[in-house]
Amino acid sequence: MAKGKRRGRWNGGGNAAKRRCQTAAGDGQPGRWERKPIEKNNESFNEYYKRQGIVPEGEWDSFMGTLREDLPVVFRVAGVRSLAQDISRLLEETHFTELQDIDVGEGKVEPPKPLSWYPDRVAWQINLSRKTVRKSEKLNYFHKFLVRESEQGNITRQEAVSMIPPLLLDVKPHHKVLDMCAAPGSKTAQIIEMMHSKDGTPPNGLLVANDKDNKRCYMLVHQTKRLNSPCLVVLNEDASCIPNLCLDERRKNPIIFDRILCDVPCSGDGTLRKNPEVWRKWSAGTGNGLHRLQMRILRRGLEMLDVGGRLVYSTCAFNPVEDEAVVSAMLELCKGAVELVDCSDELPDLKREPGMSTWHVKLRDGQIVSSFDEVPESLHYCTPSSLFPRNNPDDHLERCWRVLPHRQNTGGFFIVAMRKVATLPWMKATEPTPETKTEAEATPSASVSDEKTSTDAASAPTEEGATAAPSQKVPEFRDWHKGFKEAPFVFFKDATDPVWISIRDFFQLEGMEPSQLLLRSHGGRKRAVYMTSPVISNLVPKNEGWVKVVNTGVRVFGRSSQAGAACEFRVVQEGLHAVLPHIRARRVDLRTGDALRLLKSWCPQTVDLSKQLQKAIDVLANGSCVLTLPAGSPAEEDSEDPTKLSGRPLSCPLHFSAWKSKYTLRLLVTREDRAHFLMMLGQGKVDEIQAQVDAQMKELEQRGKSKKKAGDDDDMMMVDDDEEKPAVKAAASAEVAASATEGKEVPTPAEASEVPVPSGDSEVPAAEEMPAEEGTTS
């Protein structure tokens, strides 16, 4: 090689790197790289939308001024209706009162206020930007609170206008719902909340959330996993040609859906307030290029919709080419089989503009025309006729909604609800076979379609941008190699499985079939057991090889290796709400004082609990159990409880996974869940509560160390390799030490070590959370 400098990553590209690292002052000296401010203006945008007339006369300046401002913080309280209302009341009583009269140098901050158009007063808005939040300690604390509760699944941060499409879907717990372009998952989470809206009653419906992008599917799983719904299945498919989902082996009768959300990919100029990069990249040609894809996705959605069902089509774009043009063209293609729903009586407090009946199209050469006849012949190949208005009054495009940002300080959005009133003209109706009809009757939440894609669907008349229904031939090759390889979904096949028998008999499960439980591996030791709804337990195996399933099921049982336990599986807190309706044994009701004592103590002894609770748990064998604080429990205990612990009555019950040992009763909840439950019971702020829990853990650690005997490992209980021996030993030693110092009966180290140790991803804190040295014992 010739001598000289090597042009490569560190030499040839050096000048570009230096330019990126120059200071904002432009002095040429290396420094911290700073992004150049984005100019929030685009002349093409101004010209195009002024010509379209999407903003009423006289409101353009207000419209543009709002687009240049940051979006306010909006969040929605998640969970079942009564729990969401309890959390909302708690927010108003504790956090919101402290946010009044805060001055950040730009005037006083407005306190949070509920969205007037969102039902049940569970959606809130605070007019703060990210920069403003950092200027006040109280605001910063409130922001951290929102982030923390969002990670727990109790609060969902979501743009206000993004909440509108699921509301117009009118989802019920028994509906079969399809979200065609679901990632990142905020609307999917909202649909899950609607399906679980009835307290204590598990839904018998189905929610299929799909996205084409494999990486975004995992973002979708992360968003929805916080809600832990057994009715959800996540797919990784192209929304424009999702394969039919069937419940029969012969695949002749596909499932049809009662509700479909079709939130299609779009140019996204309605998100200018949170995505400033759109100012630089915006072009009218983007909407023209997406029009065909939007048509294909909407068409496939209507094919999978039941007659009488509702589909909501939405975009976060102002462009009528992506909005009214797609809807109008699809109405023409369906020839009266689909109509727009009049939603004028719904969400009356939401300010919106009606849909447009005329609009203009900007061609590739820069011309702006209003009909296909004006398009030069040389541009016909890239300008479909469906881009232009049809001027058909029977379409009722005024039933579409366009939300403008300056009306209620929101983002921009387009929404329309569509109802399927007849079979689509290119689909051939057939009667379901007796075999399939029997399956549908056995599973009420999964009715079977009376429509079947005809074998000659490809030859049916189509519009530009429309696509025929996918073929029902067995797929020979799938593009799954482009994404991650998923762990298998192994369902329990029959009632003779020893794991099923052990769990069923110990907890006396009723109303659940073994096929509803699954594992995520074929071999090895069964560590985690997941639960799905009856529909999904039938759906996933029957469609294996046809669709890529990314995720389904809620973890409800975890293995816990404990000597003397009648069942080595325990109920997991995250899936407790899903499996609780089926558990008939090992359930104990609490009083407020006992609940507070268990939450504030890391490993309490049973002698410290009320006589009523001691009597209830004495009859239970050692092992997992479920504790419930009933709704409306009094704020204070009666005279039988000497501690007189105060509480806060709730309108919904609280359920806890616990482990009963010979001398202890311990909650198996995460530190974050523990703090949340205490906050719900009126015990102060989250940070203060977390400090109390941490102090309790530290105290237990110190007690364990004070009883240390070096090199004595005989009393260490048997645990799996991935379980935390130091944490367990510290808890066991601390319990023995506490008994000795208080003059109570001292259990042996082996008895004290009955505190359960779940495996892997359990709620028991890791070693770094409750440190202890190896070999510590009492």
C-alpha positions in Angstrom: 0.0 0.0 0.0 1.4 3.4 -0.9 2.5 5.6 2.0 0.3 8.5 3.0 -2.9 9.2 4.8 -5.6 6.6 4.7 -8.9 8.1 3.8 -11.4 6.4 6.0 -13.8 6.9 8.9 -11.3 8.9 10.9 -9.5 10.8 8.2 -11.6 11.3 5.1 -14.7 12.0 7.1 -13.0 14.3 9.6 -14.1 17.6 8.1 -17.8 16.6 8.3 -17.3 15.5 11.9 -15.7 18.8 12.8 -18.5 20.7 11.2 -21.0 18.8 13.3 -19.1 19.5 16.4 -18.6 23.3 15.9 -20.2 25.6 18.4 -23.4 27.5 17.6 -21.3 30.7 17.6 -19.6 29.4 14.4 -16.1 30.2 15.7 -14.7 27.0 14.2 -13.6 25.6 17.6 -14.6 22.1 18.6 -17.4 22.0 21.0 -20.7 20.3 21.9 -22.8 19.6 18.8 -26.1 21.5 18.8 -29.0 21.0 16.5 -29.7 24.0 14.3 -33.2 25.5 15.2 -35.9 24.5 12.7 -37.7 27.3 11.0 -41.3 26.6 11.6 -42.5 27.8 8.2 -43.0 26.2 4.8 -44.2 28.3 1.9 -45.4 25.3 -0.1 -47.5 24.3 3.0 -49.0 27.8 3.2 -49.8 28.0 -0.4 -51.3 24.5 -0.7 -53.6 24.7 2.3 -54.7 28.3 1.7 -55.8 27.0 -1.8 -57.6 24.0 -0.2 -59.6 26.2 2.2 -59.4 23.7 5.1 -59.3 26.7 7.6 -62.3 29.0 7.8 -61.8 32.5 6.6 -60.2 34.8 9.1 -58.6 32.0 11.2 -55.5 31.3 9.2 -53.2 33.4 11.4 -54.5 31.7 14.6 -54.1 28.3 12.9 -50.5 28.9 11.9 -49.6 30.5 15.3 -50.9 27.4 17.1 -48.9 25.0 14.8 -45.7 26.8 15.8 -46.3 26.2 19.6 -45.5 23.1 21.6 -48.2 20.6 22.4 -49.6 20.6 25.9 -49.1 17.5 28.1 -52.2 15.2 27.9 -52.6 12.0 29.8 -55.4 9.5 30.4 -56.0 7.5 33.5 -56.1 3.8 32.5 -57.7 0.8 34.1 -61.3 -0.3 34.7 -63.8 2.4 35.1 -64.0 2.5 38.9 -60.2 2.3 39.3 -59.7 5.1 36.8 -62.1 7.3 38.6 -60.4 6.6 42.0 -57.0 7.6 40.5 -58.5 10.7 39.0 -59.9 11.8 42.3 -56.6 11.1 44.0 -54.8 13.3 41.4 -57.2 16.1 42.0 -56.9 15.9 45.8 -53.1 15.6 46.0 -51.2 16.7 42.9 -53.3 19.2 41.1 -53.8 21.4 44.1 -50.1 21.9 44.4 -49.7 23.0 40.8 -51.8 26.2 41.3 -50.2 29.6 41.4 -46.8 28.4 40.1 -44.9 31.1 38.3 -42.2 30.0 35.8 -41.2 33.5 34.6 -43.7 33.5 31.8 -46.8 33.9 33.9 -48.6 31.6 36.2 -49.1 28.0 35.1 -52.7 26.9 34.5 -53.6 23.9 36.7 -54.5 20.6 34.9 -58.1 20.5 33.5 -60.1 17.6 32.2 -60.8 17.3 28.5 -64.4 18.4 28.3 -65.3 16.0 25.5 -63.7 12.8 26.9 -66.1 10.7 29.0 -65.9 10.0 32.7 -63.4 12.8 33.4 -60.3 10.6 33.1 -58.4 12.5 30.4 -56.5 15.6 31.6 -54.5 18.3 29.9 -51.9 20.7 31.3 -50.6 23.5 29.1 -46.9 22.9 29.7 -44.0 22.2 27.3 -41.0 20.1 28.2 -38.9 23.2 28.6 -41.4 24.7 31.1 -41.5 21.5 33.2 -37.8 21.8 34.0 -38.2 25.4 35.4 -40.0 24.4 38.5 -39.3 21.7 41.1 -43.0 21.0 41.6 -43.6 20.7 37.9 -40.6 18.5 37.5 -41.9 16.3 40.3 -45.3 16.1 38.6 -43.6 15.1 35.4 -41.7 12.3 37.1 -44.9 11.1 38.6 -46.6 10.9 35.2 -43.6 9.0 33.8 -43.6 6.6 36.8 -47.3 5.9 36.7 -47.2 5.5 32.9 -44.6 2.8 33.3 -46.8 1.0 35.8 -49.8 1.1 33.3 -51.9 3.4 35.5 -51.6 6.4 33.3 -51.2 6.6 29.5 -49.7 9.7 27.9 -51.4 10.3 24.6 -52.1 13.2 22.3 -55.7 14.4 22.8 -56.8 14.0 19.1 -55.4 10.5 19.0 -58.1 9.5 21.6 -60.9 10.3 19.2 -60.9 7.3 16.8 -61.3 4.6 19.5 -64.2 6.6 21.0 -66.0 6.6 17.7 -65.5 2.9 17.4 -67.9 2.3 20.2 -66.2 -0.9 21.4 -68.0 -3.3 23.7 -66.4 -6.1 25.8 -67.9 -8.8 23.4 -66.7 -7.3 20.2 -64.0 -8.7 17.9 -61.7 -5.8 17.1 -58.9 -5.3 14.6 -56.4 -2.5 14.8 -54.8 -2.6 11.3 -51.8 -0.2 11.9 -51.5 -0.4 15.6 -47.9 0.8 16.5 -46.9 2.5 18.7 -50.0 1.3 20.6 -51.7 4.3 22.3 -55.0 3.7 20.5 -54.7 -0.1 21.0 -54.3 0.5 24.8 -57.3 2.7 24.7 -59.3 -0.1 23.0 -58.1 -2.6 25.7 -59.4 -0.2 28.4 -62.8 -0.1 26.7 -63.0 -3.9 26.4 -62.2 -4.2 30.2 -64.5 -1.4 31.2 -66.8 -3.7 33.3 -65.5 -4.1 36.8 -64.8 -7.7 37.7 -66.1 -9.1 34.4 -63.5 -10.4 31.9 -64.4 -9.6 28.3 -65.2 -12.4 25.9 -64.1 -10.4 22.9 -61.0 -10.4 20.8 -58.5 -7.6 19.9 -56.0 -8.2 17.1 -53.3 -5.5 16.9 -51.2 -5.6 13.7 -48.3 -3.6 12.3 -46.1 -4.2 9.3 -42.9 -3.0 10.9 -41.3 -5.7 13.0 -39.4 -3.3 15.3 -42.5 -1.2 15.8 -44.4 -4.4 16.8 -42.2 -4.6 19.9 -42.9 -1.0 20.7 -46.6 -2.0 20.5 -46.0 -5.0 22.8 -44.3 -2.7 25.3 -47.2 -0.3 25.3 -50.0 -2.9 25.6 -48.1 -5.2 28.1 -48.7 -2.7 30.9 -52.4 -3.4 30.6 -52.0 -7.2 30.7 -55.0 -8.2 28.6 -55.6 -11.9 27.8 -57.8 -10.9 24.9 -54.9 -9.4 22.8 -52.8 -10.9 20.1 -50.1 -8.9 18.2 -49.4 -9.7 14.6 -46.7 -8.6 12.2 -48.3 -8.4 8.8 -48.8 -6.0 5.9 -52.1 -4.3 6.7 -53.0 -4.1 2.9 -53.1 -7.9 2.6 -53.6 -9.4 6.1 -54.3 -13.1 5.7 -57.7 -14.3 6.8 -57.8 -15.6 10.4 -59.8 -18.8 10.7 -61.0 -21.0 13.5 -61.4 -24.2 11.4 -58.7 -26.5 10.0 -60.1 -26.3 6.5 -59.8 -22.5 6.5 -63.0 -22.0 4.6 -64.7 -19.5 6.8 -62.6 -16.6 8.0 -63.3 -14.6 11.1 -65.0 -11.2 10.5 -64.7 -8.3 12.9 -67.3 -6.2 14.6 -65.0 -3.1 14.9 -61.9 -2.2 12.8 -59.6 0.8 13.4 -57.9 1.9 10.2 -55.4 4.5 11.3 -53.3 4.5 8.1 -49.8 5.8 7.4 -50.0 9.4 6.3 -47.9 12.5 5.6 -48.3 13.5 9.3 -48.7 17.3 8.9 -51.2 17.2 11.7 -48.3 16.4 14.1 -46.3 19.5 13.3 -46.5 20.6 16.9 -44.6 17.5 18.2 -42.6 16.6 15.1 -41.0 19.9 13.9 -39.0 18.0 11.2 -42.2 17.8 9.2 -41.8 21.6 8.5 -38.6 20.8 6.5 -39.8 17.7 4.7 -43.4 18.6 3.9 -44.5 18.3 0.3 -47.9 17.8 -1.3 -46.4 14.9 -3.3 -46.1 12.9 -0.1 -49.9 12.7 0.3 -50.3 11.8 -3.4 -47.8 9.0 -3.1 -49.5 7.5 0.0 -53.0 7.6 -1.5 -52.8 4.2 -3.2 -51.5 2.5 0.0 -54.3 4.1 2.1 -56.8 2.8 -0.4 -55.5 -0.7 -0.2 -55.5 -0.8 3.6 -59.0 0.6 3.8 -60.3 -1.9 1.2 -58.8 -4.8 3.1 -60.3 -3.5 6.3 -63.8 -3.4 4.8 -63.4 -6.9 3.5 -62.7 -8.2 7.0 -65.6 -6.2 8.6 -68.9 -7.9 9.4 -72.1 -6.6 7.9 -73.5 -4.1 10.4 -70.0 -3.5 11.8 -68.2 -0.2 12.1 -64.8 0.8 10.7 -63.1 4.1 11.7 -60.7 5.6 9.1 -58.3 8.2 10.5 -55.1 10.1 9.6 -53.0 12.7 11.3 -53.0 14.8 8.1 -54.9 17.8 6.9 -54.6 16.8 3.2 -58.0 16.0 1.6 -56.1 13.8 -0.9 -55.3 11.4 2.1 -58.7 12.0 3.7 -61.9 12.7 1.8 -60.4 11.5 -1.5 -59.7 8.0 -0.1 -63.2 7.8 1.5 -65.0 9.0 -1.6 -63.2 6.6 -3.9 -63.9 3.7 -1.6 -67.6 4.5 -1.4 -67.7 4.5 -5.2 -65.9 1.1 -5.3 -68.3 -0.4 -2.7 -71.4 0.6 -4.7 -73.7 1.2 -1.7 -72.4 -1.6 0.5 -70.7 0.9 2.8 -72.1 4.2 4.2 -70.7 7.0 6.4 -72.0 7.1 10.0 -73.6 10.3 11.2 -71.7 11.0 14.5 -72.9 14.5 15.0 -74.4 13.6 18.4 -71.2 12.0 19.7 -68.6 14.0 21.6 -70.6 17.3 21.5 -68.0 19.3 23.3 -65.3 18.5 20.6 -64.9 21.3 18.1 -64.4 20.0 14.6 -64.9 21.0 11.0 -67.1 18.9 8.6 -65.6 17.1 5.7 -65.0 18.8 2.3 -66.8 17.9 -0.9 -64.3 19.7 -3.2 -60.6 20.0 -3.2 -57.5 20.4 -5.4 -54.6 18.2 -6.3 -51.1 19.3 -6.9 -49.4 17.4 -9.7 -45.8 16.3 -10.0 -45.1 19.3 -12.4 -46.4 21.8 -9.8 -49.8 22.5 -11.3 -52.8 22.6 -9.0 -55.9 21.1 -10.7 -59.4 20.2 -9.5 -60.4 17.4 -11.9 -58.8 14.5 -13.7 -59.6 16.0 -17.0 -57.1 18.8 -16.4 -54.2 16.3 -15.8 -51.8 16.2 -18.8 -51.7 12.8 -20.4 -48.0 12.4 -19.6 -48.9 12.4 -15.9 -51.7 9.9 -16.0 -49.4 7.1 -14.9 -48.7 8.7 -11.6 -52.1 10.5 -11.0 -54.9 8.1 -10.3 -58.4 9.4 -10.9 -59.4 8.5 -7.3 -57.4 11.6 -6.1 -60.2 13.9 -7.3 -63.6 14.7 -5.9 -66.7 12.9 -7.2 -69.2 15.6 -6.3 -71.7 12.9 -5.3 -74.1 14.2 -2.6 -75.0 10.7 -1.6 -71.5 10.2 -0.2 -72.3 12.6 2.7 -68.7 13.7 3.1 -69.9 16.3 5.6 -70.1 13.5 8.1 -66.2 13.4 8.2 -64.5 15.3 11.0 -61.4 17.4 10.7 -59.9 18.7 14.0 -58.0 21.9 13.7 -55.2 22.7 16.3 -56.2 26.2 17.2 -59.8 25.4 18.2 -58.9 23.5 21.4 -55.1 23.6 21.6 -54.6 20.1 20.1 -52.9 18.5 17.1 -54.6 18.0 13.7 -56.6 14.9 12.8 -59.1 13.5 10.3 -61.7 10.9 11.4 -64.7 9.2 9.8 -66.8 6.3 10.9 -68.1 3.8 8.2 -70.7 1.2 8.4 -70.9 -1.9 6.2 -74.5 -2.5 5.2 -74.2 -5.2 2.7 -71.7 -7.7 1.2 -69.0 -6.0 -0.9 -69.6 -6.4 -4.6 -66.4 -8.3 -5.3 -66.9 -10.8 -2.5 -69.0 -13.9 -2.8 -71.3 -14.8 0.0 -71.4 -18.4 1.2 -73.1 -20.2 4.0 -70.9 -21.4 6.9 -70.4 -25.2 7.1 -72.0 -27.1 10.0 -68.6 -27.8 11.5 -67.7 -24.1 11.6 -71.1 -23.1 12.9 -70.7 -25.4 15.8 -67.3 -23.8 16.7 -68.9 -20.3 16.5 -71.6 -21.3 18.9 -69.1 -22.8 21.3 -67.2 -19.5 21.3 -69.7 -16.6 21.4 -67.0 -14.0 21.0 -65.8 -15.3 17.7 -68.6 -15.4 15.2 -67.7 -16.8 11.8 -67.9 -14.9 8.6 -70.7 -15.5 6.1 -68.4 -14.1 3.5 -65.6 -15.8 1.6 -63.1 -14.5 -0.8 -63.9 -15.9 -4.2 -61.3 -17.8 -6.1 -61.5 -15.3 -9.0 -61.2 -12.2 -6.8 -58.2 -11.2 -8.7 -60.3 -10.8 -11.8 -63.0 -8.7 -10.1 -63.2 -5.1 -11.2 -60.9 -2.9 -9.2 -60.0 0.8 -8.9 -56.5 2.1 -9.0 -55.0 1.4 -5.7 -57.4 -1.4 -4.8 -56.1 -4.9 -4.2 -57.8 -8.3 -4.3 -58.2 -10.3 -1.1 -55.3 -12.6 -0.4 -55.2 -16.1 -1.7 -56.1 -19.0 0.6 -53.3 -21.2 -0.7 -51.0 -22.5 2.0 -48.1 -20.1 2.1 -44.8 -21.6 0.9 -42.5 -18.8 2.1 -42.9 -16.0 4.5 -40.7 -12.9 5.0 -40.3 -13.7 8.7 -36.5 -13.9 8.3 -36.6 -10.1 8.2 -37.6 -9.8 11.8 -36.8 -11.5 15.1 -37.5 -15.2 15.5 -40.3 -15.5 18.1 -40.4 -18.0 20.9 -43.1 -20.7 20.2 -46.6 -20.6 21.7 -47.0 -24.0 23.3 -50.6 -24.4 24.6 -51.6 -27.1 27.1 -53.2 -29.9 25.1 -55.3 -31.7 27.6 -56.2 -32.0 31.3 -53.6 -34.7 32.0 -50.7 -32.3 32.1 -49.1 -32.5 35.6 -48.6 -28.7 35.8 -52.2 -28.1 35.0 -53.4 -30.6 37.5 -51.2 -29.1 40.2 -52.4 -25.6 39.6 -56.0 -26.5 39.1 -56.3 -28.5 42.3 -54.3 -26.1 44.5 -56.3 -23.0 43.5 -59.5 -24.8 42.5 -59.8 -23.2 39.1 -63.3 -23.1 37.6 -64.5 -21.9 34.2 -61.0 -22.3 32.6 -59.9 -24.9 30.1 -56.2 -26.1 30.1 -56.0 -25.0 26.5 -56.1 -21.4 27.7 -52.7 -21.8 29.3 -49.5 -21.7 27.4 -45.7 -21.8 27.6 -43.1 -20.1 25.6 -40.8 -23.1 25.1 -41.1 -26.7 24.0 -38.7 -28.2 26.5 -37.0 -27.5 29.8 -38.4 -26.6 33.2 -41.7 -24.8 33.1 -41.0 -21.5 34.8 -43.8 -19.1 33.6 -47.4 -20.0 32.6 -49.4 -17.6 30.4 -53.1 -17.3 30.0 -55.2 -16.3 27.0 -58.9 -16.0 26.3 -60.7 -19.0 24.8 -60.9 -17.3 21.4 -57.1 -16.7 21.2 -56.3 -20.2 22.5 -58.2 -21.5 19.4 -57.1 -18.8 17.0 -53.3 -19.0 17.4 -52.8 -22.7 16.8 -55.2 -22.8 13.9 -53.4 -20.0 12.1 -49.8 -21.1 12.7 -47.9 -20.7 9.5 -50.4 -18.2 8.0 -49.6 -15.2 10.2 -46.7 -14.1 12.3 -47.8 -13.9 15.9 -45.4 -11.6 17.9 -47.1 -11.7 21.3 -50.1 -13.0 23.2 -51.1 -14.1 26.7 -50.6 -12.7 30.2 -48.2 -14.3 32.7 -50.4 -15.6 35.5 -48.4 -18.3 37.2 -44.6 -18.5 38.0 -42.6 -21.2 39.5 -41.3 -20.8 43.1 -39.1 -23.5 44.5 -40.1 -23.7 48.1 -39.8 -26.6 50.5 -43.1 -27.6 52.1 -45.3 -25.8 49.6 -48.2 -27.8 48.3 -47.9 -26.2 44.8 -44.6 -24.9 43.4 -46.5 -22.3 41.3 -47.7 -19.0 42.6 -50.0 -16.4 41.2 -48.2 -13.5 39.6 -49.4 -9.9 40.4 -49.3 -8.7 36.8 -51.8 -11.3 35.7 -53.8 -11.5 38.9 -56.8 -9.6 37.5 -57.0 -12.0 34.5 -57.0 -15.3 36.5 -58.8 -14.1 39.6 -62.4 -14.7 38.3 -61.4 -18.4 38.0 -59.8 -18.9 41.4 -62.2 -20.4 44.0 -59.7 -21.3 46.8 -56.9 -19.5 48.8 -58.7 -16.1 48.7 -58.8 -14.0 51.8 -60.4 -10.6 52.4 -58.4 -7.9 54.2 -59.3 -4.9 56.3 -57.7 -1.5 55.7 -55.3 -1.8 58.7 -53.9 -5.2 57.6 -53.5 -4.0 54.0 -51.5 -1.0 55.2 -49.4 -3.1 57.5 -48.6 -5.6 54.8 -47.7 -2.8 52.3 -45.5 -1.0 54.7 -43.7 -4.1 56.0 -41.3 -6.1 53.8 -41.8 -9.4 55.6 -44.4 -9.1 58.4 -45.1 -11.9 60.8 -48.6 -13.2 61.1 -48.8 -12.4 64.9 -48.6 -8.7 64.0 -51.8 -8.9 61.9 -55.4 -8.7 63.1 -57.0 -11.8 64.8 -59.5 -12.0 62.0 -56.8 -12.3 59.3 -54.8 -14.7 61.4 -57.8 -17.0 61.7 -58.4 -16.8 58.0 -54.9 -17.7 56.9 -54.3 -20.4 59.6 -56.5 -22.8 57.6 -54.4 -22.4 54.5 -51.5 -24.6 53.6 -48.2 -22.9 52.9 -47.9 -21.4 49.5 -49.4 -18.8 47.2 -52.7 -17.0 48.0 -54.7 -14.0 47.0 -55.5 -11.1 49.4 -58.4 -8.7 48.6 -59.2 -5.3 50.1 -63.0 -5.0 49.3 -64.4 -1.9 47.8 -65.6 0.7 50.3 -63.5 -0.6 53.2 -63.6 1.9 56.0 -60.9 4.5 56.4 -60.1 3.4 59.9 -60.2 0.0 61.6 -62.5 -0.6 64.6 -61.3 -0.9 68.2 -60.1 -4.4 67.7 -57.0 -3.0 65.9 -54.8 -1.2 68.4 -52.7 0.6 65.8 -55.6 2.6 64.4 -54.0 2.9 61.0 -55.9 5.3 58.7 -56.8 4.6 55.1 -58.8 5.9 52.2 -62.0 4.2 51.1 -62.0 3.2 47.4 -64.8 2.4 45.0 -63.0 -0.6 43.6 -61.3 -3.6 45.3 -57.5 -4.0 45.5 -56.0 -7.5 45.0 -52.6 -8.7 46.0 -50.6 -11.8 45.3 -49.1 -13.1 48.5 -47.2 -16.0 50.0 -48.3 -17.6 53.2 -45.5 -19.3 55.3 -45.6 -20.8 58.8 -44.8 -17.5 60.5 -45.1 -14.8 57.9 -47.5 -13.4 55.3 -45.7 -11.5 52.5 -47.0 -9.6 49.5 -45.4 -10.5 46.2 -45.6 -7.1 44.5 -42.9 -4.9 43.0 -41.6 -1.9 44.9 -43.3 0.4 42.4 -46.7 -1.4 42.9 -46.3 -1.3 46.6 -45.8 2.5 46.5 -48.8 2.9 44.1 -51.1 0.9 46.4 -50.1 3.0 49.4 -50.7 6.2 47.5 -54.2 4.9 46.5 -54.9 4.4 50.2 -54.0 8.0 51.0 -50.6 7.4 52.5 -48.8 10.4 50.9 -46.8 11.0 47.8 -45.1 8.4 45.7 -41.5 9.5 46.6 -42.3 9.6 50.3 -43.8 6.2 50.1 -40.9 4.8 48.2 -38.5 6.1 50.8 -40.5 4.3 53.5 -40.3 1.0 51.6 -36.5 1.5 50.9 -36.0 2.3 54.6 -37.8 -0.9 55.5 -35.6 -2.9 53.2 -32.5 -1.3 54.6 -33.6 -2.1 58.2 -34.2 -5.7 57.2 -30.7 -5.8 55.7 -29.1 -4.5 58.8 -31.0 -7.0 61.0 -29.8 -9.8 58.8 -26.2 -8.6 58.9 -26.3 -8.4 62.7 -27.0 -12.1 62.9 -24.4 -13.1 60.4 -22.4 -16.3 60.9 -19.6 -16.5 58.4 -19.4 -19.7 56.3 -22.6 -21.2 57.4 -24.6 -22.1 54.3 -26.5 -25.2 55.7 -29.6 -23.2 56.3 -29.8 -21.7 52.9 -32.9 -22.9 51.2 -32.8 -24.5 47.8 -33.3 -22.1 44.9 -32.8 -22.0 41.2 -29.7 -20.7 39.6 -31.3 -17.6 38.4 -32.9 -16.7 41.8 -31.4 -14.3 44.2 -29.9 -16.1 47.2 -28.5 -13.0 49.0 -31.9 -11.3 48.9 -33.7 -14.4 50.2 -31.2 -15.0 52.9 -31.4 -11.4 54.1 -35.2 -11.6 54.4 -35.1 -14.9 56.2 -32.4 -13.7 58.7 -34.2 -10.5 59.3 -37.4 -12.3 60.2 -35.6 -14.4 62.8 -33.8 -11.4 64.2 -37.1 -9.5 64.5 -38.7 -12.3 66.3 -35.9 -12.5 68.8 -35.8 -8.8 69.5 -39.5 -8.6 70.1 -39.6 -11.6 72.5 -41.8 -13.7 70.3 -41.5 -17.3 69.4 -38.4 -17.7 67.2 -38.8 -20.0 64.2 -35.8 -22.0 63.0 -33.8 -20.6 60.1 -35.3 -23.2 57.8 -38.8 -22.2 58.8 -38.0 -18.5 58.4 -36.7 -19.1 55.0 -40.1 -20.0 53.7 -40.4 -16.6 52.1 -41.0 -17.5 48.4 -38.4 -16.9 45.7 -40.0 -16.7 42.3 -37.8 -17.3 39.3 -36.4 -14.9 36.7 -38.7 -11.9 36.2 -40.4 -12.1 39.6 -41.6 -9.3 41.8 -39.1 -10.2 44.6 -36.4 -7.6 44.5 -33.0 -8.3 43.0 -29.9 -8.6 45.0 -28.8 -5.1 44.4 -32.2 -3.9 45.8 -31.8 -5.7 49.1 -28.0 -6.5 49.4 -26.6 -9.2 51.6 -23.5 -11.2 51.7 -23.3 -14.8 50.7 -23.4 -17.1 53.7 -25.5 -14.8 55.9 -27.6 -16.6 58.4 -29.2 -16.2 61.7 
